[in-house]
Structure formats: structure tokens, C-alpha cells
């Protein structure tokens, strides 16, 4: 879109007028293609002719077929003529009476004291840089609170990212251990496999003994389909509670009903077997409304009610 003609001092040559918007050329381009439009070479504002071509692919003056690939920067002589024009400041309505050369307009606007969007430093105490036209409604306390809230949000995001990274590190360590165990099996044969399983069972038993017993008063508060954030929080708790690394991922896989044993996998089956699962031996995860039901502690339960190495059950309420 070109500059308003009324802003210029003196007469403006007709060659410097855009035929689309009837304003003085702004960011001028010329139609230039010797094969398709050898006689056109008309000049327009870049924005004007680009929008025109989208609606009608012909030159606005002589109807020569054109497209956007034929647009070139206007000749230097034309740009020099434009640069010499004298124009009033954009902020004349706000009180600026400056008349500047067109090529100096941008630099003038950046420092124009009448520019309502000019960045200003608040001198009331907060030292925040804000647009001039917002100074009258500026409140330092509100602005500082907004900044603090923004920084707190960034800090929470950083903490969340750190938790995710710690979980990833723990996952990597677990995978390394699994690889080492597999390599050991390849070297030592089946007996070593039995030894590893027994060692893992002993680790689960020691860990179970370190957890406080839990009593569930409201089985209806069970969250059988926890989302990723809730699962991530519980996984972090398992790590902090020093759950054996080889068991963390298996337990977390068993925190959602899709991986629960057949006796718990749906609301209907849970209602049917309520008397059975009320007999679970549960251990509480510190600080959470969540319990682990370990196979080690529940060997009295039928197979369709248990999973290896156990289950994680998350509740909205109802755990003692």
C-alpha cells in the first residue's frame, strides 16, 4: 500500500504513483520479463501488485499477462527519485511537525518523540520498557506481578523438564543394566538366568519391607486410566522410594487398566471380583494416594488377580 499523496511537499511525478492504490510508491517493484512481457515494465507497490496478481494475473495498466515471478526491484533511478521526496511524519496527528526525506522516514520514526509506539522506560520504579501510548495506564505493581508470574511459570517448566530428564537418565541406566544382564546370560548360560531372577525377587522383597502398609477404605476412588502427567509423578515417586530399577518400568506399565490382569481389566470385572481384590496386601507409596500390590506379598491371590512384579493402583482418595 503506497504513501498518501497529501503527506508530500511539492508536486510528485506521475511515474512515482502506484496505479493500483493511487498512492506514492512504497517498496516499488517493476514487471520485468523480456520473453513474456517485453513492453510492460510498469512499476507498482510490492504489496499492491502481489495482491492484484492473486485476483487477476494481468498488468493493471495494459492487461499484459504477468505472474509474481516477473516482479523485480524497481530501477535505481526511480528509487533515488522517491528517496528525495519530502514527506510529513506518520505521527502528525499526534503533534509531530517534522518534514523528512522519504529515505530517512524509518530512522525518524524510531526516535520520534510523538510516536505512540516508541519504547519508553518507566520512571515510576519498575524500570520496565513499554510503548509510550501505554504509559498512562501502566501500573508498576501489576507489571511486576506479571513478570514474577511469567518467571515462576518458566521455573515450573524447567523443574518439569528436569524431572523428565532424571526419569530418562534412570531409564537409560535401567536399559544398560538389562543389556549387561543379557550379555551375562549369553556368557554364563541358563543357570545365570535363574540367579538373576532370584536376585530380583530378593530386591523386591527388601523394597516391600521398607514400605508402610496401606489400607484402602474407598475402592471407588481408584483411577484406573491415569494420564501421562499422573504416571510421570508416580514414576518419580517410585524412583525416590528406591524401587529396584528393573521393576520400575514393569510396575508403571501395570498402573493402567489395559495392562491389569483379567480380573481387574474392566469396571464389570472389578465389581464382580470386589471381594477378592479387597484382600490385596498393599504397600503405600510415600506422599501419594497410590499403592503397590506386589506379587511377592500376594501369592495367596489367584493368577487372574495378579501380575508380575505387581500392580500400581492410584486413588483420588481413600488410602490410610
Secondary structure, 3 states (H helix, E strand, C coil): CCECHHHECCCCCHHHECCCCCCECCCEEEECECCCECCCCCEEEHHHHHHHHHHCCECCCCCCECCHHHEEECCHHHHHHHHCCEEECCCHHHCCCCEEEHHHHHHHHHHCCCCCCCEEECCCCCCCEEEHHHHHHCCHHHHHHHHHHHHHHHHHHHHHHHHHHHHHHHHHHHHHHHHHHHHHHHHHCHHHHHHHHHHHHHHHHHHHHHCCEECECCHHHEECCCCHHHHHHHHHHHHHCCCCHHHHHHHHHCCCHHHCCCCCCCHHHHHHCHHHHCCCCEEECCCCCEEEEEHHHCCCCCHHHCCCCEEEEEECCCEC
